[in-house]
Amino acid sequence: AHYRDEEIASNLKHHHGDMKQEEGHRHKRHKEYPVVYSDLIENKIDIISDMLRAKYGRLEHMRWYAIKHLEMDAEVQAKYPIDLSKVLKQSHEEDIINQKYDFIEEIIEEVLANKSSKAASTDKVDKILTNRYLGLPIFLGIMAVIFFLTFQIGDMIKGVFEGGLEIFSSKVLILLNALHAGEFITSLVVDGIIAGVGGILTFLPNIFILFLALAFLEDSGYMARVAYVMEGIMGKVGLSGRAFIPMLLGFGCTVPAIMASRSLKNIEDRRRTILITPFMSCSARLPIYVLFSQMFFGKNAMLAAFSMYLIGILVAIIVAFIINKNSKKEGDTNLLIELPEYKAPNMHTIFIYVWGKVEDYLTKAGTTIFAASVVVWFVLNFGPNGMVKDMSQSFGAMIGKAIAPLLAPAGLGMWQVAVALISGIAAKEVVVSSFSVLFHVNNINTAAGMASLTEALAGAGFGALNAYSLMVFCLLYIPCAATIGVIRRETGSVKWTAFTIFFQLAVAWLVSVLIFQIGSLFLAG
């Protein structure tokens, strides 16, 4: 069990191993009590005990009642009500629980003759990985390594998928021609379904490597340390320490991350967490980063993609800080978490976890992305007068042209980009498949496909800065349809769900505009 409170931390140290409680924090008046707390807690116990004594006389178990008042126990407050407005600003229940755990650890440390070498090793590693100053840089460094592996190893395997897709696409085209399929069917199958769904499937190796690495970290016990390290930052911006657990899950998928917000007791804390969790970059956005970073940033592709994760965390923290400044209620900022001993990851467990994620990805490709690709193909190939040869006359173009001016300040003023972003509401991967359909690129993830798309975009004045702005917009804008449904279910409010959608859209627009406009000034200079 760990806690982070600077006033307490100065007196009551980290419970592991050799970092024992200092005798100085123990009140001399309370030597008769088996469990004592930090100066902050003990002082409040003294004050509350005096208040109870003044109002109710000498009560049996006075100290217990005082502690229960500190925990804001409703039953005790109703039985012996006193005015604690000047003493308490929030419940100290978790502080007390944390310090009890530390007290237990001290006793174990003092009486245990032969401490296991495994537990001792965990303590030594934790001194580094959970260090107040080193913990966060180490976490970011580990995530950077994961991204390096995701790009380097993933791209090696991806070549096999790309080659297979090219062969499959050409064989299907030959078959359709042999069957004398009409232009309508041929275009739908090759340009719509294969280009849309197939383009997404080629990113499967990258997704696999990402989840494999995250599974290793989680099963080894490291992810619990990350939550502990980030708890201090969460508290400073007014979020519950528990809030980082859903945010951490958001790197995988936003849907279970939103559901994990149930662990927060207070409804305001839950809503704040639900509001910012979609800013965490889920795996569905990875294909967008991989495609556009490789197209426009060359050797710096990995850094460009990794920066999306950093921007997501930074935006979430800034938004939480602003909300906290404008909120009268203080969040419950404590996190009670037990850190397991480090262990070698279990390959069977990891296989089940990763296969579950791969299965979800394939299922999404065969359902949501398939359906979205067909819909995108239809709106781009039909207009008021039926099927069109020129996409600029389609229903999709009409919608895109109406929205594009709003996106122009962010460098995203092409109607095709607007259509791709709208399609991404179904599932973020659909943004990639939409670009494939919009620009008639069948194998968008191959070197030839990326070169073709880059050339088409460059012809419209869409360069590296526009691509980076697009990546940021995709990171921050409206969550996918499944996430929207979960937000509605978890909050029980249509209004809050609508607010979340428009708020995230506004944040995405603002950040993308700032990046594009500031970037344009530097490029012009």
Rosetta blueprint (number, residue, H / E / L):
1 A L
2 H L
3 Y L
4 R L
5 D L
6 E H
7 E H
8 I H
9 A H
10 S L
11 N L
12 L L
13 K L
14 H L
15 H L
16 H L
17 G L
18 D L
19 M L
20 K L
21 Q L
22 E L
23 E H
24 G H
25 H H
26 R L
27 H L
28 K H
29 R H
30 H H
31 K L
32 E L
33 Y L
34 P L
35 V L
36 V L
37 Y L
38 S L
39 D H
40 L H
41 I H
42 E H
43 N H
44 K H
45 I H
46 D H
47 I H
48 I H
49 S H
50 D H
51 M H
52 L H
53 R H
54 A H
55 K H
56 Y H
57 G L
58 R L
59 L L
60 E L
61 H L
62 M H
63 R H
64 W H
65 Y H
66 A H
67 I H
68 K H
69 H H
70 L H
71 E L
72 M L
73 D L
74 A H
75 E H
76 V H
77 Q H
78 A H
79 K H
80 Y L
81 P L
82 I L
83 D L
84 L L
85 S L
86 K L
87 V L
88 L L
89 K L
90 Q L
91 S L
92 H L
93 E H
94 E H
95 D H
96 I H
97 I H
98 N H
99 Q H
100 K H
101 Y H
102 D H
103 F H
104 I H
105 E H
106 E H
107 I H
108 I H
109 E H
110 E H
111 V H
112 L L
113 A L
114 N L
115 K L
116 S L
117 S H
118 K H
119 A H
120 A H
121 S H
122 T H
123 D H
124 K H
125 V H
126 D H
127 K H
128 I H
129 L H
130 T L
131 N L
132 R L
133 Y L
134 L L
135 G H
136 L H
137 P H
138 I H
139 F H
140 L H
141 G H
142 I H
143 M H
144 A H
145 V H
146 I H
147 F H
148 F H
149 L H
150 T H
151 F H
152 Q H
153 I H
154 G H
155 D H
156 M H
157 I H
158 K H
159 G H
160 V H
161 F H
162 E H
163 G H
164 G H
165 L H
166 E H
167 I H
168 F H
169 S H
170 S H
171 K H
172 V H
173 L H
174 I H
175 L H
176 L H
177 N H
178 A H
179 L L
180 H L
181 A L
182 G L
183 E H
184 F H
185 I H
186 T H
187 S H
188 L H
189 V H
190 V H
191 D H
192 G H
193 I H
194 I H
195 A H
196 G H
197 V H
198 G H
199 G H
200 I H
201 L H
202 T L
203 F L
204 L H
205 P H
206 N H
207 I H
208 F H
209 I H
210 L H
211 F H
212 L H
213 A H
214 L H
215 A H
216 F H
217 L H
218 E H
219 D H
220 S H
221 G L
222 Y H
223 M H
224 A H
225 R H
226 V H
227 A H
228 Y H
229 V H
230 M H
231 E H
232 G H
233 I H
234 M H
235 G H
236 K H
237 V L
238 G L
239 L L
240 S L
241 G H
242 R H
243 A H
244 F H
245 I H
246 P H
247 M H
248 L H
249 L H
250 G L
251 F L
252 G L
253 C L
254 T H
255 V H
256 P H
257 A H
258 I H
259 M H
260 A H
261 S H
262 R H
263 S H
264 L L
265 K L
266 N L
267 I H
268 E H
269 D H
270 R H
271 R H
272 R H
273 T H
274 I H
275 L H
276 I H
277 T H
278 P H
279 F H
280 M L
281 S L
282 C L
283 S H
284 A H
285 R H
286 L H
287 P H
288 I H
289 Y H
290 V H
291 L H
292 F H
293 S H
294 Q H
295 M H
296 F H
297 F L
298 G H
299 K H
300 N H
301 A H
302 M H
303 L H
304 A H
305 A H
306 F H
307 S H
308 M H
309 Y H
310 L H
311 I H
312 G H
313 I H
314 L H
315 V H
316 A H
317 I H
318 I H
319 V H
320 A H
321 F H
322 I H
323 I H
324 N H
325 K H
326 N L
327 S L
328 K L
329 K L
330 E L
331 G L
332 D L
333 T L
334 N L
335 L L
336 L L
337 I L
338 E L
339 L L
340 P L
341 E L
342 Y L
343 K L
344 A L
345 P L
346 N L
347 M H
348 H H
349 T H
350 I H
351 F H
352 I H
353 Y H
354 V H
355 W H
356 G H
357 K H
358 V H
359 E H
360 D H
361 Y H
362 L H
363 T H
364 K H
365 A H
366 G H
367 T L
368 T H
369 I H
370 F H
371 A H
372 A H
373 S H
374 V H
375 V H
376 V H
377 W H
378 F H
379 V H
380 L H
381 N H
382 F E
383 G E
384 P L
385 N L
386 G E
387 M E
388 V L
389 K L
390 D L
391 M H
392 S H
393 Q H
394 S L
395 F H
396 G H
397 A H
398 M H
399 I H
400 G H
401 K H
402 A H
403 I H
404 A H
405 P H
406 L H
407 L H
408 A H
409 P H
410 A H
411 G L
412 L L
413 G L
414 M L
415 W H
416 Q H
417 V H
418 A H
419 V H
420 A H
421 L H
422 I H
423 S H
424 G L
425 I L
426 A L
427 A L
428 K L
429 E L
430 V H
431 V H
432 V H
433 S H
434 S H
435 F H
436 S H
437 V H
438 L H
439 F L
440 H L
441 V L
442 N L
443 N L
444 I L
445 N L
446 T L
447 A H
448 A H
449 G H
450 M H
451 A H
452 S H
453 L H
454 T H
455 E H
456 A H
457 L H
458 A H
459 G H
460 A L
461 G L
462 F L
463 G L
464 A H
465 L H
466 N H
467 A H
468 Y H
469 S H
470 L H
471 M H
472 V H
473 F H
474 C H
475 L H
476 L H
477 Y L
478 I L
479 P L
480 C L
481 A H
482 A H
483 T H
484 I H
485 G H
486 V H
487 I H
488 R H
489 R H
490 E H
491 T H
492 G L
493 S L
494 V H
495 K H
496 W H
497 T H
498 A H
499 F H
500 T H
501 I H
502 F H
503 F H
504 Q H
505 L H
506 A H
507 V H
508 A H
509 W H
510 L H
511 V H
512 S H
513 V H
514 L H
515 I H
516 F H
517 Q H
518 I H
519 G H
520 S H
521 L H
522 F H
523 L H
524 A H
525 G L
